[in-house]
Amino acid sequence: MAQIGALDTPWSRRLVKLHAGERLGVVGLDAVVALLRVSDEQNWSIAGVFPGDEGGLRVEWRHGREQTLVEVDEAGLIYAAHFDFASGTEVDLENAGAAEAVTFLSDHIHA
């Protein structure tokens, strides 16, 4: 966690505050950090980093009437969903790895 805290970004400070290393373990934490680094590179505005419903962590992005969320469990498996509230549509990704999740996010998040 010290290495993540040293990144000194809003999300890295939030991960430290949430004790993300204890919630996720190494694999899950690596997946979250990989997704958040891509988010920074793409200039996606992060709405928040939260504790997951059943352990792990959840990251959310919002843009207008759309919301995209990612939940990473302790084993590093990723569930992602994109909601378009204007059209009432939802797209899901289940049991994915970080690379699949990055593709999903790239398809659904707008800068």
C-alpha positions in Angstrom: 0.0 0.0 0.0 2.9 2.4 0.6 3.7 2.2 -3.2 0.1 3.1 -4.0 0.0 5.9 -1.5 3.2 7.3 -3.0 1.4 7.8 -6.4 -0.4 10.7 -4.7 -3.5 10.7 -6.8 -7.1 11.1 -5.5 -7.8 7.5 -6.2 -4.5 6.2 -4.6 -5.3 8.2 -1.4 -8.8 6.7 -1.4 -7.4 3.2 -1.8 -5.1 3.7 1.2 -8.0 5.1 3.2 -10.2 2.1 2.4 -7.4 -0.3 3.3 -7.7 -1.7 -0.2 -4.8 -4.1 0.3 -6.7 -5.8 3.1 -10.0 -5.9 1.2 -8.6 -7.2 -2.1 -5.2 -8.9 -1.7 -2.5 -8.5 -4.3 -4.3 -9.8 -7.4 -7.5 -7.7 -6.8 -5.5 -4.6 -5.9 -3.3 -4.9 -9.0 -6.5 -5.1 -11.1 -8.0 -2.0 -9.5 -4.8 0.0 -9.9 -4.5 -1.1 -13.6 -8.0 0.1 -14.3 -7.5 3.4 -12.4 -4.3 4.1 -14.3 -6.1 3.6 -17.6 -8.8 5.9 -16.3 -6.1 8.6 -15.6 -4.5 8.1 -19.0 -7.9 8.5 -20.8 -8.9 11.4 -18.6 -12.1 9.7 -17.4 -13.6 11.5 -14.5 -13.9 9.0 -11.6 -17.1 9.5 -9.6 -15.8 7.4 -6.7 -14.0 4.4 -5.2 -16.1 2.6 -2.7 -16.2 -0.6 -0.7 -17.8 -3.4 -2.7 -21.1 -4.9 -1.7 -19.6 -8.3 -0.8 -16.0 -7.3 -0.1 -13.6 -6.0 -2.7 -13.9 -2.5 -4.2 -16.2 -0.7 -6.6 -15.2 2.1 -8.9 -17.8 4.3 -10.6 -17.7 6.7 -13.5 -20.6 9.0 -14.5 -21.2 11.0 -17.6 -24.5 12.8 -18.1 -27.2 10.2 -17.8 -24.8 7.3 -18.0 -23.0 5.4 -15.3 -20.4 2.7 -15.5 -19.2 0.7 -12.5 -16.6 -2.0 -11.9 -16.5 -4.3 -8.9 -13.3 -6.2 -8.2 -13.5 -9.1 -5.8 -10.7 -10.5 -3.6 -9.6 -12.9 -6.2 -9.3 -10.1 -8.8 -12.4 -11.2 -10.8 -14.1 -8.2 -12.3 -17.8 -7.5 -12.8 -18.6 -4.4 -14.8 -21.9 -2.8 -15.8 -22.9 0.2 -17.9 -26.2 1.9 -17.5 -27.7 4.4 -19.9 -30.6 5.9 -18.0 -31.9 7.9 -21.0 -32.5 4.7 -23.1 -33.0 2.3 -20.2 -30.3 0.0 -21.4 -27.7 -2.0 -19.4 -24.7 -3.9 -20.6 -22.8 -6.3 -18.2 -19.4 -8.0 -18.1 -18.9 -10.8 -15.6 -15.9 -12.7 -14.3 -13.5 -10.8 -16.5 -9.8 -10.0 -16.1 -8.3 -6.5 -16.2 -7.6 -6.5 -20.0 -11.3 -7.4 -20.7 -12.5 -4.8 -18.3 -10.3 -2.1 -19.9 -11.9 -2.9 -23.3 -15.3 -2.7 -21.7 -14.6 0.6 -20.1 -13.1 2.0 -23.3 -16.3 1.1 -25.1 -18.6 2.7 -22.6 -16.9 5.6 -20.8 -16.7 9.1 -22.3 -14.1 11.6 -21.2 
